[in-house]
Each structure stands twice: as structure tokens, then as C-alpha cells.
Amino acid sequence: MIRTELKNLVTFIQQTYQTSDFIPLHEPRFNEREKALVMDCIDSTFVSSVGKYVDQFEKNLADYTGAKYAIATVNGTAALHISLLLAGVERDTEVITQALSFIATCNAISYCGAEPVFIDVDKRTLGLSADSLQAFLNQYAEIKDKQCFNKQTNKRIAACVPMHTFGQPCEIDKIQAICQQWHIPLVEDAAESLGSFYKGKHTGNFGKLAAISFNGNKVITAGGGGAIITNDEQLAKKAKHITTTAKVPHKWEFNHDQIGYNYRMPNLNAALLCAQLDKLEGFIENKRQTAQTYHAWCQQNEIQFIQEPQNATSNYWLNAILLNDKDEQQAFLEYANAQGVMTRPVWTLLNQLPMFKHCFAMPQNNAQWLADRLVNIPSSVKI
Ligand SMILES: *Cc1c(COP(=O)(O)O)cnc(C)c1O
């Protein structure tokens, strides 16, 4: 049995998307423009690792985010992996992050041979809690030679990776100040927050580097794809080099000066993304309208809707509501999904997964509270 209001919410979602057919959580929107650019790319035969669309997309993405440099990659996980390496994450170091995140955050940390340290999140922003971060550092960290070490493990704390959950910016200026004070490089997992701003600045511009994702479920997509953004010219050059097999440019010779990665975005995907990026502002306007509609309805029906935090403009990638407890959450998930309205709880907290169970975690009161109550509801751009 669930509250009448929750049943009505399912009906309201069906009305919002004007269908009683299956409603996915987030589906992409394409039209003739995407087809035209992809066809142009195919006709050019430059579908793979070189071509004008990669260059154009990188330029347009830098313009849109206000970052000086953007480097397109094969997916968001690869972008995060390289961002961490370039921030100085290496084997047997520790990386501070949040347990309430998608697995990619911790996978990228693991690819570097490092281990995550889990800090709690804010209930309000869903992102890394500046207070929990400060508490952890006060208790466990010390600075030696302008580097931060964990006093208990003697390992270097090589980076801090907050995540802008569902596009809601976290308190990134506070986190930035703490990281600066403790000499910890800041890398933003901005995979979900393309088009989200904090105090007027696009997310991803607060750290040394940031990763964005263009997976099929994100705000704009290339099927798969990602990007690194940075304001540091040297890091940008290194990022381009290391994601393109570290090949030394030459007309015919194949020389590589370090171990590189084949993490480039194919031109074909970049063509699709050029068309998508042109539509981003319209998509976000549309999504923010839907969020407003949901919010107004939820307010009238005594359901808690997650609004953008103070000082922030969210892309509202995924809308979310908070239910009274885990039982109600489970009952609503059952009911809505049975009606063909896709709904989903947050990810299983990463510190509970078998690969990361042994890693250090601060008390996860807020993350667990959210995990027991939060439900994402359909959020695609309305046609
Ligand atoms: C989507 C996402 C990524 C990157 O995912 P890819 O599928 O590799 O593009 C990274 N972190 C978070 C939090 C994400 O949601």
C-alpha cells in the first residue's frame, strides 16, 4: 500500500510526458541535424581518430563551459582516469571521494592503483560535504613538504574528487578552499553536470581538471563519450598527448614517448556531439521547466522534491524526490515501475561494494539517509 499522493504522482508523470507507454528515466533527443552531421562525417571517411568534428567539438565545449581547454575522450570514465593521473594520483596513494556516486568514480581511482577514502555527502546538495571533509582532514591528515598525508596509513592523499550529483552542484567553493589549505589537488567529477553552474561559474572550473560524460543517459550524448576540461595549458597538452597513445607528431613516423592510452573520441561521435551541444541550452531550459512543474506539484501533494542548492543553477539532469523511509521508497519503486514509469533509487553506496568494503569511510549518515529515501523520476527533455 502506498500513499494516494504517490499513485497520483505516477499519473502526473504520465500526463507530463503525455503517454501511458513506458517512460524511461532519461532518453536522448535527436533530429535531422544529428543525422546530417553524422552523414557528413561518414561521407568524409574520417570517422575515426582524426577529423574536424573532434577539433570543433573541443572548441565549442571549451566555449560553453568557459574552460580554457577541452579534450574529448572515448567516455567519461577514461576522462576521469586521465584527470586523476595528471593531478598526480599514483599507486598506493589515497583519493578522497563520496560513497554516493556512480561506480565510475571509484573505478577510475582504482585504475591508478590508488584507493578511495569515503567522505559523507550533504543532504542538501547530494555532493561531498565540506564539513565531513574538514572533519576527516583535521583528524587524520598532516602536511609534509607541501603534500598531504594520512597519518594513520602514511599514504599520500593525492586528490579529492567531489561529484555534482544528478547535476546539482555541490559546495565546490568551500571544498576548493579546504583542498587548497591542505595541498590536495581537486578533480571534479562533473560527469552529470554539463550545464550546471555554481555562483555563475560552470562546474568543472574549480579544480585542476574535471571529467564530463556523454554516455547515452546524460544531458547530451554521443552514444558514448567524455571530455576533460581544464584551465591549465600544460595539463591540457598532456591530456591530449596521453589520451592519443602519446604519439610524437610526425608525418609518417610512429614514435611514442611514454605509455599512452587509446582514449580518443572518434570523429563520428564528435559529429553527433557537435549537433547535441548546439541544443544544450534549449534542453536545459526544457528540463528546468519540467523540474519546476514537478516541484510545484510535489509541494501541493506533500512530497519532498530535490531543488537546486543555493548559489547554484542545476541542469536538473535527473529529478529526485525524497520519501518517508525505505519501506515507502521500495513500495513506490514497485508501483511506479509496474506502471511503466521508470524510477530508480541512488546507487548502492560505493563503500558497501565488495571491491571497496575494506576502504576507509567516514560515517555515512547522510549518504545512507538519502540512499534509503531518494527516488529518481523520469527527466528526459519533453518533446
Ligand atoms: C556517467 C558518469 C561517469 C562516466 O561514465 P561513462 O559512462 O564512462 O561516460 C562518471 N561519474 C559519474 C558520477 C557518472 O554519472
The ligand as an SDF file (V2000), in Angstrom:
LIG
                    3D

 15 15  0  0  0  0  0  0  0  0999 V2000
   28.2490    8.8030  -16.1250 C   0  0  0  0  0  0  0  0  0  0  0  0
   29.2170    9.0020  -15.0440 C   0  0  0  0  0  0  0  0  0  0  0  0
   30.6110    8.8530  -15.2280 C   0  0  0  0  0  0  0  0  0  0  0  0
   31.2610    8.4760  -16.5230 C   0  0  0  0  0  0  0  0  0  0  0  0
   30.6230    7.4620  -17.1610 O   0  0  0  0  0  0  0  0  0  0  0  0
   30.9200    6.9480  -18.6370 P   0  0  0  0  0  0  0  0  0  0  0  0
   29.7930    6.0000  -18.8350 O   0  0  0  0  0  0  0  0  0  0  0  0
   32.2430    6.2940  -18.6160 O   0  0  0  0  0  0  0  0  0  0  0  0
   30.8790    8.0840  -19.6060 O   0  0  0  0  0  0  0  0  0  0  0  0
   31.4550    9.1300  -14.1680 C   0  0  0  0  0  0  0  0  0  0  0  0
   30.9700    9.5040  -12.9740 N   0  0  0  0  0  0  0  0  0  0  0  0
   29.6530    9.6660  -12.7560 C   0  0  0  0  0  0  0  0  0  0  0  0
   29.1940   10.1190  -11.4210 C   0  0  0  0  0  0  0  0  0  0  0  0
   28.7290    9.4020  -13.7630 C   0  0  0  0  0  0  0  0  0  0  0  0
   27.4250    9.5430  -13.5230 O   0  0  0  0  0  0  0  0  0  0  0  0
  1  2  1  0
  2  3  1  0
  2 14  2  0
  3  4  1  0
  3 10  2  0
  4  5  1  0
  5  6  1  0
  6  7  2  0
  6  8  1  0
  6  9  1  0
 10 11  1  0
 11 12  2  0
 12 13  1  0
 12 14  1  0
 14 15  1  0
M  END
$$$$
